[in-house]
């Protein structure tokens, strides 16, 4: 009999998928028990805090200070993306200016999950709240557009989010 094995990438993928499944199941249960008016703000707070914690841990692990310019930011953001973002999330990131980042979500697991759960009409985006937690951990000043108080995909729009950073 062969010894069963999984490689590091497979372990990472399983752990991320399990965590995200837990997150989705927990959110759905909270929403059904308390309603979206309570569940959504709780989810946003948790996502923001999670982003802050995971990015601080990553920065500590690689012994890096908060970035002071766009080059440093991009290096840290791309590392966070490789560590924390699962392969099944389909998006594109570009940098159309010296202080701009644009994220285009092509296929959104959160939208798909909230749609299946019948909750998408009241869903507020936790994905970007988590990413903004990364920005908070990095000590960055920024402005994000557009308003994400309701899911862009549910509104029939492309999910394209632009962040303008203010490095001093």
C-alpha positions in Angstrom: 0.0 0.0 0.0 1.3 3.4 -0.9 1.7 6.1 1.7 -0.8 8.8 1.3 0.7 12.3 0.9 -0.3 15.9 0.2 2.1 18.7 -0.7 2.3 22.1 0.9 0.2 23.8 -1.8 -2.6 21.1 -1.3 -2.5 21.6 2.4 -2.8 25.4 2.0 -5.7 25.0 -0.4 -7.6 22.6 1.9 -7.1 24.8 4.9 -8.3 28.0 3.0 -11.3 26.2 1.6 -12.2 24.8 5.0 -11.9 28.2 6.6 -14.0 29.9 3.9 -16.6 27.2 4.1 -16.8 27.7 7.9 -17.1 31.5 7.3 -19.9 31.1 4.8 -21.8 28.6 7.0 -21.4 30.8 10.1 -22.5 33.9 8.3 -25.6 32.2 6.8 -26.6 30.9 10.2 -26.2 34.3 11.8 -28.1 35.9 9.0 -31.0 33.4 9.3 -31.2 33.7 13.1 -30.7 37.5 13.5 -31.5 38.9 10.0 -29.2 40.7 7.6 -29.6 44.0 9.4 -27.5 42.6 12.3 -25.5 39.9 10.5 -24.0 42.3 7.8 -22.4 44.8 10.2 -21.1 42.0 12.4 -19.5 40.4 9.3 -17.9 43.7 8.2 -16.4 44.2 11.6 -15.0 40.6 11.7 -13.7 40.8 8.1 -11.9 44.1 8.9 -10.4 42.8 12.1 -9.3 39.5 10.4 -7.6 41.5 7.7 -5.7 43.5 10.3 -4.6 40.5 12.3 -3.5 38.4 9.3 -1.6 41.2 7.7 0.2 42.1 11.0 1.1 38.4 11.4 2.5 38.3 7.9 4.5 41.5 8.3 5.9 40.1 11.5 6.7 36.8 9.9 8.7 38.4 7.1 10.1 41.2 9.4 8.9 44.1 7.3 7.8 47.6 8.3 4.7 49.3 7.0 5.3 50.4 3.4 6.2 54.1 2.8 5.7 54.1 -0.9 3.8 52.3 -3.7 6.6 49.9 -4.5 6.8 48.7 -0.9 3.0 48.4 -0.8 2.8 46.4 -4.0 5.4 43.9 -2.7 3.6 43.4 0.5 0.2 43.3 -1.1 1.3 40.7 -3.6 2.8 38.6 -0.8 -0.5 38.8 1.1 -2.3 37.9 -2.0 -0.2 34.7 -2.5 -0.5 33.7 1.1 -4.2 34.5 1.9 -6.1 34.4 -1.4 -7.3 31.0 -2.6 -6.9 30.0 -6.2 -10.6 29.8 -6.8 -11.0 33.6 -6.4 -10.8 35.1 -9.9 -9.7 38.7 -10.0 -7.3 41.1 -11.7 -5.2 43.8 -10.0 -3.6 46.6 -11.9 -2.0 49.9 -11.0 -3.2 52.6 -13.4 -1.3 55.4 -11.6 1.5 56.1 -9.2 -0.8 56.0 -6.2 -3.7 53.9 -7.5 -4.7 50.3 -7.3 -7.7 48.8 -9.2 -9.2 45.4 -8.3 -11.5 43.8 -10.8 -13.3 40.8 -9.3 -14.3 38.5 -12.2 -16.0 35.7 -10.4 -16.9 36.3 -6.7 -17.3 33.4 -4.4 -19.1 35.7 -1.8 -21.7 36.9 -4.4 -22.2 33.3 -5.5 -22.6 32.1 -2.0 -24.9 34.9 -0.9 -27.0 34.4 -4.0 -27.4 30.6 -3.3 -28.3 31.5 0.3 -31.0 34.0 -0.9 -29.2 36.8 1.0 -27.4 38.7 -1.8 -29.9 41.6 -2.0 -28.8 42.8 1.4 -25.2 41.7 1.3 -22.4 44.2 2.0 -19.0 43.3 0.7 -16.8 41.7 3.3 -14.0 40.9 0.9 -12.9 44.5 0.5 -13.5 45.1 4.2 -10.9 42.3 4.8 -8.5 43.9 2.3 -9.0 47.3 3.9 -8.0 45.6 7.2 -4.7 44.8 5.4 -4.3 48.5 4.5 -5.0 49.4 8.2 -2.3 47.0 9.4 0.1 48.6 6.9 -0.8 52.0 8.4 -1.9 53.4 5.0 -4.1 56.4 4.2 -6.4 55.6 1.3 -9.8 56.3 -0.3 -11.9 53.5 -1.9 -14.5 53.9 -4.6 -17.3 53.0 -5.3 -19.6 52.5 -2.4 -19.9 48.8 -1.5 -22.9 49.0 0.9 -24.6 46.7 -1.6 -23.0 44.1 -3.8 -22.0 45.5 -7.2 -22.6 42.3 -9.0 -26.1 42.0 -7.6 -26.7 45.5 -9.0 -25.7 44.3 -12.4 -22.4 46.1 -12.3 -18.8 45.0 -12.8 -17.1 44.6 -9.5 -14.3 47.1 -10.0 -12.9 48.8 -7.0 -10.3 51.6 -7.1 -8.1 52.6 -4.1 -6.1 55.8 -4.0 -3.3 55.8 -1.6 -1.7 58.8 0.1 1.9 58.2 0.9 3.7 61.0 2.8 
